[in-house]
Structure formats: C-alpha cells, structure tokens
Amino acid sequence: MLVMKKNGTYQEFDMGKIEKSIVNCKCKVDCYMTEGDIQAITNQFKKIFSQVTKDNHHTSTYEIRGIVYHVLMENGFKNVAKSYMNLC
C-alpha cells in the first residue's frame, strides 16, 4: 500500500510509524498507556484501515491521521489524540 505524503510523493505504508507516533504522543502529554493499550489501538486501526482501503492501492496521510485520531478518541485517549493531530 502506498501513502501519498503531504508533499505529493508516495511512500510504502509502515505500521511501525503509526506505533512510534502514538508512543511519542503519549509521552508528550504524559499519558499512561500499556503495551496492551497500544497493541489494541493498532489492531483496531488495522481493521478499520483495511476496510476503508480494501480496493485501493494507495491512501493519504490525511486518511491515516483521521483513522488514528478516531481510534484514540474512541478508546478514551483524548489527550493523545489531540497531541497526534498537532504532531502531523
């Protein structure tokens, strides 16, 4: 899956970048999240992401940000979600 970046270039999707961003944001707002929390969030992200992009060969950083934000909010990590949106 290719991701169109803000500058218009394409890059291969990397789930590790999503996880790293979530960890960085939780640290920035001093939020306690267990490895299990992070794993559950990434699993939920993967499920929604695959449903949204099932017939596509590319996506955008905008779409990825929206899904991550939604999953964080849905799981009660509002401060992390806000930090994530400011990071992007």
Backbone as ProteinMPNN parsed JSONL, in Angstrom:
{"seq_chain_A": "MLVMKKNGTYQEFDMGKIEKSIVNCKCKVDCYMTEGDIQAITNQFKKIFSQVTKDNHHTSTYEIRGIVYHVLMENGFKNVAKSYMNLC", "coords_chain_A": {"N_chain_A": [[0.856, -1.171, 0.0], [0.64, 2.116, -0.909], [1.367, 5.369, 0.341], [0.307, 8.641, -0.019], [2.195, 11.39, 0.596], [2.267, 14.591, 2.341], [3.696, 16.318, 0.707], [3.208, 15.386, -1.806], [4.615, 13.192, -2.722], [5.063, 9.593, -2.894], [5.098, 6.893, -0.563], [5.91, 3.728, 0.837], [3.536, 2.158, 2.951], [3.949, 2.042, 6.468], [3.464, 0.403, 9.318], [4.845, 0.568, 11.675], [5.541, 3.237, 11.933], [3.157, 4.41, 12.689], [2.73, 3.274, 15.225], [5.021, 4.26, 16.539], [4.521, 7.011, 16.466], [2.224, 7.174, 18.077], [3.281, 6.343, 20.547], [5.177, 8.395, 20.961], [3.448, 10.587, 21.178], [1.917, 9.927, 23.439], [3.85, 10.081, 25.383], [4.49, 12.761, 25.22], [2.225, 14.041, 26.254], [2.198, 12.963, 28.705], [0.745, 10.572, 29.287], [-0.55, 7.569, 30.577], [-0.171, 4.56, 29.054], [-0.473, 1.18, 28.395], [1.506, -1.488, 26.928], [-0.319, -3.253, 25.962], [-2.545, -1.593, 25.55], [-1.59, 0.003, 23.44], [-1.179, -1.972, 21.521], [-3.817, -2.884, 21.178], [-4.993, -0.57, 20.127], [-3.541, -0.27, 17.731], [-4.302, -2.639, 16.462], [-7.059, -2.205, 16.159], [-6.925, 0.022, 14.5], [-5.733, -1.177, 12.221], [-7.802, -2.907, 11.405], [-9.929, -1.118, 10.735], [-8.588, 0.436, 8.824], [-8.025, -1.473, 6.825], [-10.619, -2.045, 5.993], [-11.448, 0.414, 4.976], [-9.639, 0.874, 2.921], [-9.741, -1.311, 1.215], [-10.074, -1.866, -1.592], [-8.287, -0.209, -2.738], [-5.079, 0.924, -3.904], [-3.539, 2.792, -2.848], [-3.286, 5.375, -0.335], [-3.799, 8.265, 1.762], [-1.91, 10.506, 3.883], [-3.677, 12.06, 5.266], [-6.014, 10.498, 5.447], [-5.051, 8.365, 7.003], [-4.33, 9.732, 9.368], [-6.871, 10.554, 10.222], [-8.122, 8.119, 10.838], [-6.457, 7.1, 12.891], [-6.805, 9.126, 14.812], [-9.581, 8.872, 15.328], [-9.666, 6.25, 16.433], [-8.053, 6.546, 18.727], [-9.567, 8.471, 20.165], [-11.973, 7.07, 20.49], [-11.152, 5.121, 22.244], [-10.717, 6.466, 24.552], [-8.429, 8.02, 24.835], [-8.044, 10.911, 24.706], [-6.303, 13.145, 25.061], [-3.952, 12.16, 23.948], [-4.806, 11.78, 21.347], [-5.293, 14.43, 20.533], [-2.718, 15.45, 20.716], [-1.518, 13.862, 18.781], [-2.751, 14.809, 16.441], [-1.717, 17.392, 16.398], [0.924, 16.819, 16.018], [1.072, 15.923, 13.442]], "CA_chain_A": [[0.0, 0.0, 0.0], [1.384, 3.368, -0.98], [0.787, 6.514, 1.049], [0.684, 9.927, -0.581], [2.629, 12.296, 1.642], [1.794, 15.972, 2.205], [4.399, 16.991, -0.382], [2.804, 14.78, -3.066], [5.379, 11.984, -3.032], [4.498, 8.347, -2.372], [5.98, 6.087, 0.266], [5.281, 2.479, 1.276], [2.929, 2.247, 4.278], [4.749, 1.428, 7.525], [2.704, 0.384, 10.565], [5.754, 0.956, 12.743], [5.489, 4.697, 12.08], [1.936, 4.721, 13.453], [3.007, 2.906, 16.615], [6.016, 5.195, 17.069], [3.84, 8.293, 16.662], [1.352, 7.052, 19.255], [4.153, 6.319, 21.729], [5.717, 9.746, 21.135], [2.374, 11.477, 21.627], [1.547, 9.593, 24.823], [4.921, 10.619, 26.232], [4.402, 14.226, 25.173], [1.144, 14.501, 27.137], [2.356, 12.223, 29.961], [-0.416, 9.689, 29.422], [-0.194, 6.177, 30.837], [-0.717, 3.561, 28.138], [0.289, -0.062, 28.454], [1.789, -2.09, 25.629], [-1.598, -3.83, 25.547], [-3.352, -0.491, 25.009], [-1.034, 0.372, 22.14], [-1.46, -3.08, 20.613], [-5.256, -2.867, 20.888], [-5.244, 0.57, 19.248], [-3.006, -0.573, 16.398], [-5.149, -3.679, 15.869], [-8.304, -1.565, 15.739], [-6.557, 0.827, 13.339], [-5.538, -2.082, 11.074], [-9.11, -3.398, 10.983], [-10.632, -0.022, 10.048], [-7.78, 0.8, 7.666], [-8.218, -2.469, 5.767], [-11.978, -1.886, 5.481], [-11.523, 1.668, 4.22], [-8.751, 0.859, 1.75], [-9.715, -2.678, 0.683], [-9.963, -1.928, -3.044], [-7.354, 0.826, -3.182], [-3.656, 0.601, -3.859], [-2.866, 3.897, -2.17], [-4.061, 6.161, 0.611], [-3.13, 9.535, 2.057], [-1.627, 10.74, 5.296], [-4.909, 12.619, 5.819], [-6.9, 9.374, 5.778], [-4.422, 7.646, 8.112], [-4.481, 10.569, 10.567], [-8.269, 10.513, 10.65], [-8.416, 6.815, 11.455], [-5.74, 7.038, 14.171], [-7.498, 10.043, 15.718], [-10.856, 8.241, 15.683], [-9.415, 5.103, 17.312], [-7.596, 7.06, 20.018], [-10.712, 9.089, 20.837], [-12.924, 6.016, 20.835], [-10.607, 4.343, 23.353], [-10.581, 7.324, 25.718], [-7.129, 8.68, 24.893], [-8.308, 12.195, 24.059], [-5.1, 13.982, 25.046], [-3.019, 11.566, 22.986], [-5.383, 12.066, 20.018], [-5.042, 15.842, 20.237], [-1.27, 15.565, 20.5], [-1.257, 13.223, 17.494], [-3.167, 15.719, 15.376], [-0.783, 18.508, 16.382], [2.199, 16.283, 15.525], [1.003, 15.733, 11.988]], "C_chain_A": [[0.899, 1.23, 0.0], [0.613, 4.481, -0.274], [1.269, 7.784, 0.36], [0.971, 10.883, 0.579], [2.112, 13.704, 1.365], [2.435, 16.69, 1.019], [4.108, 16.379, -1.755], [3.591, 13.54, -3.469], [4.685, 10.77, -2.408], [5.559, 7.568, -1.606], [5.215, 4.836, 0.681], [4.75, 2.653, 2.699], [3.763, 1.461, 5.28], [3.993, 1.528, 8.846], [3.561, 0.82, 11.749], [5.755, 2.46, 12.984], [4.257, 5.119, 12.88], [2.185, 4.443, 14.931], [3.974, 3.895, 17.255], [5.381, 6.56, 17.353], [2.945, 8.266, 17.896], [2.173, 7.081, 20.533], [4.717, 7.71, 22.001], [4.664, 10.704, 21.686], [1.955, 11.188, 23.054], [2.591, 10.116, 25.793], [4.821, 12.141, 26.321], [3.345, 14.765, 26.13], [1.14, 13.761, 28.468], [1.132, 11.363, 30.268], [0.065, 8.257, 29.644], [-0.935, 5.282, 29.853], [0.159, 2.324, 28.25], [0.602, -0.52, 27.023], [0.507, -2.72, 25.066], [-2.532, -2.789, 24.952], [-2.892, -0.144, 23.595], [-1.317, -0.718, 21.112], [-2.932, -3.113, 20.221], [-5.601, -1.731, 19.926], [-4.735, 0.281, 17.842], [-3.825, -1.661, 15.712], [-6.465, -3.095, 15.368], [-8.057, -0.689, 14.51], [-6.446, -0.058, 12.096], [-6.875, -2.566, 10.515], [-9.861, -2.325, 10.19], [-9.908, 0.349, 8.762], [-7.989, -0.181, 6.516], [-9.624, -2.391, 5.177], [-12.092, -0.665, 4.574], [-10.748, 1.579, 2.907], [-8.756, -0.465, 0.998], [-9.536, -2.771, -0.827], [-8.965, -0.927, -3.614], [-5.916, 0.329, -3.099], [-2.848, 1.719, -3.219], [-3.856, 4.603, -1.238], [-3.304, 7.464, 0.856], [-2.842, 9.639, 3.548], [-2.866, 11.305, 5.992], [-5.852, 11.502, 6.274], [-6.348, 8.601, 6.981], [-4.593, 8.428, 9.408], [-5.901, 10.504, 11.113], [-8.621, 9.221, 11.357], [-7.73, 6.714, 12.812], [-6.434, 7.919, 15.206], [-8.797, 9.416, 16.227], [-10.642, 7.106, 16.689], [-8.944, 5.567, 18.691], [-8.75, 7.675, 20.814], [-11.693, 8.037, 21.336], [-12.467, 5.206, 22.051], [-10.287, 5.203, 24.576], [-9.249, 8.037, 25.855], [-7.207, 10.031, 24.175], [-7.068, 13.082, 23.978], [-4.067, 13.471, 24.053], [-3.507, 11.869, 21.563], [-5.113, 13.508, 19.612], [-3.572, 16.07, 19.947], [-0.893, 14.98, 19.144], [-1.621, 14.154, 16.341], [-2.246, 16.932, 15.272], [0.577, 18.088, 15.829], [2.214, 16.247, 14.007], [0.92, 17.039, 11.315]], "O_chain_A": [[1.808, 1.351, 0.822], [-0.617, 4.523, -0.292], [2.469, 7.988, 0.174], [0.112, 11.144, 1.421], [1.585, 13.979, 0.287], [1.817, 17.555, 0.398], [4.689, 16.799, -2.755], [3.258, 12.901, -4.467], [3.841, 10.901, -1.522], [6.742, 7.581, -1.947], [3.997, 4.886, 0.857], [5.428, 3.225, 3.552], [4.227, 0.358, 4.989], [3.891, 2.609, 9.426], [3.047, 1.38, 12.717], [5.95, 2.908, 14.113], [4.311, 6.073, 13.657], [1.885, 5.277, 15.785], [3.766, 4.32, 18.392], [5.679, 7.185, 18.37], [2.914, 9.224, 18.668], [1.811, 7.76, 21.494], [4.734, 8.157, 23.148], [4.954, 11.529, 22.552], [1.663, 12.116, 23.808], [2.259, 10.546, 26.897], [5.043, 12.725, 27.382], [3.535, 15.813, 26.746], [0.211, 13.9, 29.264], [0.566, 11.422, 31.359], [0.984, 7.794, 28.969], [-2.166, 5.251, 29.823], [1.386, 2.413, 28.206], [0.043, -0.012, 26.051], [0.281, -2.719, 23.856], [-3.229, -3.057, 23.973], [-3.702, -0.015, 22.677], [-1.656, -0.424, 19.966], [-3.259, -3.344, 19.057], [-6.409, -1.91, 19.016], [-5.429, 0.56, 16.865], [-4.022, -1.607, 14.498], [-6.933, -3.444, 14.285], [-8.874, -0.657, 13.589], [-6.997, 0.269, 11.045], [-7.059, -2.628, 9.3], [-10.368, -2.596, 9.102], [-10.541, 0.554, 7.726], [-8.115, 0.231, 5.362], [-9.806, -2.645, 3.986], [-12.752, -0.708, 3.536], [-11.163, 2.149, 1.898], [-7.846, -0.716, 0.208], [-8.884, -3.704, -1.295], [-8.818, -0.813, -4.831], [-5.593, -0.569, -2.322], [-1.631, 1.613, -3.066], [-5.072, 4.447, -1.343], [-2.283, 7.723, 0.22], [-3.452, 8.949, 4.365], [-3.079, 11.054, 7.179], [-6.416, 11.567, 7.366], [-7.105, 8.227, 7.876], [-4.959, 7.856, 10.434], [-6.106, 10.41, 12.323], [-9.337, 9.227, 12.359], [-8.352, 6.287, 13.785], [-6.627, 7.502, 16.348], [-9.071, 9.435, 17.427], [-11.36, 7.015, 17.684], [-9.39, 5.037, 19.708], [-8.885, 7.417, 22.01], [-12.179, 8.109, 22.464], [-13.289, 4.671, 22.795], [-9.661, 4.729, 25.524], [-8.97, 8.609, 26.909], [-6.527, 10.259, 23.175], [-6.811, 13.699, 22.945], [-3.388, 14.259, 23.394], [-2.705, 12.179, 20.682], [-4.744, 13.774, 18.468], [-3.225, 16.809, 19.025], [-0.05, 15.533, 18.438], [-0.871, 14.266, 15.372], [-2.021, 17.446, 14.176], [1.295, 18.898, 15.243], [3.237, 16.507, 13.373], [0.854, 17.097, 10.087]]}, "name": "protein", "num_of_chains": 1, "seq": "MLVMKKNGTYQEFDMGKIEKSIVNCKCKVDCYMTEGDIQAITNQFKKIFSQVTKDNHHTSTYEIRGIVYHVLMENGFKNVAKSYMNLC"}
